[in-house]
Amino acid sequence: MPLVEYSGKITVIDDIDSARQALAILSAETRVGFDTETRPSFQKGRTYKVALVQISTLTHSYLFRVNRLGIFDELRAFMENENVLKIGLSLKDDFYMMHKLGEFLPSGFVDLQSYVQDYNIADASLQKIYGLLFGCRISKGQRLTNWEAPQLTEAQCHYAAIDAWACLRIYNYLSAGEFDPMQSPYRVTKPETVKQ
């Protein structure tokens, strides 16, 4: 499959004033894509806190460097805002890691791992779902890079933006009725119950 092409704008945010402005813009949206990145650990017993929170519209991805910003009031309010639908994948893991930075009560979130089950999609990884729906491949080459680096590389920013944006695109496509699970070669078939 060809690689995903992302042509939207990417903004890296590492100061509170810019973060507040971005969240004011995002709070006016009805739905956004959501993801996080954490620095990988290659030592047993050593873990890191979430370094990046990505929130994306279809045209603009905002990358919040929460390893510097923490969970500040406006971000907490956004995470708790039930009026903005936030689409992510494996959100339980994201919330667990984010709670190490600060407390919040997540509201208005949709986890694609659960959502795609209604469409008989068996494999709930972001790459597989996106490939199934759009015939493109999401590269995971930057996943194990240092998300706490002083300066994020262009490749890291692109990767992070795509993950959040792809979640939103998948949700929009499915919720608009663009995908017929009965026509998919990957659909889940439920076993028939045997009558006694």
C-alpha positions in Angstrom: 0.0 0.0 0.0 1.2 3.6 -0.6 2.1 5.7 2.4 -0.5 8.0 3.8 -0.1 11.6 2.6 -0.9 14.3 5.1 -1.1 17.8 3.7 -2.6 19.6 6.8 -0.9 22.2 8.9 1.2 21.1 12.0 1.8 23.3 15.0 4.1 22.3 17.8 3.2 23.9 21.1 5.5 24.2 24.0 4.4 27.4 25.8 1.2 28.1 27.8 0.0 31.1 25.8 0.1 29.3 22.5 -1.5 26.2 24.1 -4.4 28.3 25.4 -5.0 29.9 22.0 -4.9 26.5 20.3 -7.4 25.0 22.7 -9.7 27.9 22.3 -9.8 27.1 18.6 -10.2 23.4 19.1 -13.0 23.9 21.6 -15.1 25.4 18.8 -14.9 22.1 16.9 -17.6 19.4 17.1 -15.1 16.5 16.8 -11.3 16.1 16.7 -8.7 13.3 16.5 -6.7 12.5 19.6 -3.5 10.7 20.4 -0.5 10.7 22.7 3.2 9.8 22.5 5.5 8.7 25.2 9.3 8.3 25.1 10.1 4.6 24.8 12.1 2.9 27.5 14.7 0.3 26.7 15.6 -0.4 30.3 13.6 -2.9 32.4 11.6 -1.1 35.1 12.1 2.4 33.7 9.1 4.2 32.3 8.4 7.8 31.1 5.4 10.1 31.3 3.4 11.2 28.3 5.5 13.7 26.3 3.1 14.7 23.5 -0.7 15.1 23.2 -1.9 15.4 19.6 -5.3 17.0 18.8 -6.3 17.3 15.2 -8.9 18.7 12.9 -9.0 17.5 9.3 -6.8 20.4 8.3 -4.6 21.2 11.3 -2.8 19.1 13.9 -1.7 20.6 17.2 1.1 18.9 19.0 1.2 19.8 22.7 4.5 19.1 24.4 3.0 18.1 27.8 6.4 17.0 29.1 7.0 20.8 29.4 3.4 22.0 29.9 2.0 19.4 32.2 -1.8 19.1 32.5 -2.7 22.7 32.8 -6.2 24.1 33.5 -7.3 24.7 29.8 -6.1 21.2 28.7 -7.9 19.6 31.7 -11.1 21.5 30.7 -10.8 20.3 27.1 -10.3 16.7 28.2 -13.5 17.0 30.3 -15.5 18.9 27.6 -18.3 16.6 26.6 -19.4 19.0 23.7 -16.3 18.2 21.7 -16.1 14.6 20.5 -12.5 13.3 20.8 -11.7 10.3 18.6 -8.8 8.1 19.6 -7.6 4.5 19.8 -6.8 2.5 22.9 -7.8 5.5 25.0 -7.5 3.5 28.3 -3.8 3.4 27.8 -3.6 7.1 27.0 -5.6 8.1 30.0 -3.5 5.9 32.3 -0.3 7.5 31.2 -1.8 11.0 31.2 -3.0 10.7 34.8 0.6 10.4 35.8 0.9 14.1 34.8 -2.3 15.3 36.4 -5.9 14.4 37.2 -8.9 14.9 34.9 -12.2 13.2 34.2 -12.2 12.3 30.5 -15.5 13.1 28.8 -16.7 13.1 25.1 -14.2 10.4 24.0 -14.9 7.7 21.4 -12.5 4.7 21.3 -12.2 3.4 17.8 -11.2 -0.1 19.1 -14.8 -0.4 20.3 -16.4 1.7 17.6 -15.2 -0.4 14.7 -16.7 -3.6 16.2 -20.1 -2.4 14.9 -18.7 -2.5 11.4 -17.4 -6.1 11.8 -13.8 -4.9 11.6 -11.7 -7.6 13.3 -8.3 -6.0 13.6 -8.5 -2.8 15.7 -5.0 -1.4 15.1 -4.9 2.1 13.6 -2.7 0.9 10.7 -5.1 -2.0 9.8 -8.3 0.0 10.1 -6.9 2.9 8.0 -5.5 0.5 5.4 -8.8 -1.4 5.2 -10.8 1.8 4.7 -8.5 4.0 2.6 -5.9 1.6 1.0 -3.0 3.5 2.4 -0.3 2.6 4.9 0.5 4.5 8.1 4.3 4.3 8.8 5.3 3.5 12.3 8.9 4.2 11.8 9.0 7.1 14.3 7.1 5.4 17.1 10.2 4.4 19.2 12.0 7.8 18.8 12.7 10.2 21.7 9.5 12.2 22.2 11.2 14.3 24.9 14.0 15.5 22.6 14.8 19.2 22.8 13.5 19.6 19.3 11.1 17.3 17.5 12.2 16.3 14.0 10.0 16.9 11.0 9.5 13.2 10.7 8.3 12.9 14.3 5.9 15.8 13.8 4.5 14.3 10.7 4.0 10.9 12.3 2.4 12.4 15.4 0.0 14.5 13.4 -1.1 11.6 11.2 -2.0 9.4 14.1 -4.5 11.9 15.5 -5.8 13.0 12.1 -6.3 9.4 11.0 -8.5 8.7 14.0 -10.8 11.5 13.0 -10.8 10.6 9.3 -11.8 7.0 10.2 -14.6 8.1 12.4 -16.0 10.5 9.9 -15.9 7.9 7.1 -17.6 5.2 9.2 -20.2 7.5 10.8 -21.1 8.9 7.4 -22.1 5.4 6.2 -19.2 5.2 3.6 -18.2 1.7 4.6 -20.3 -1.4 4.0 -18.9 -4.2 6.3 -20.8 -6.8 4.3 -18.5 -6.0 1.3 -15.3 -6.2 3.3 -13.1 -9.3 3.0 -12.0 -8.7 6.6 -15.4 -8.7 8.3 -16.0 -10.7 11.4 -18.5 -13.5 11.2 -20.1 -14.4 14.4 -20.3 -18.2 15.1 -23.7 -19.7 14.8 -25.3 -21.0 18.0 -26.0 -24.7 18.0 -29.6 -25.6 18.9 -30.0 -28.3 21.4 
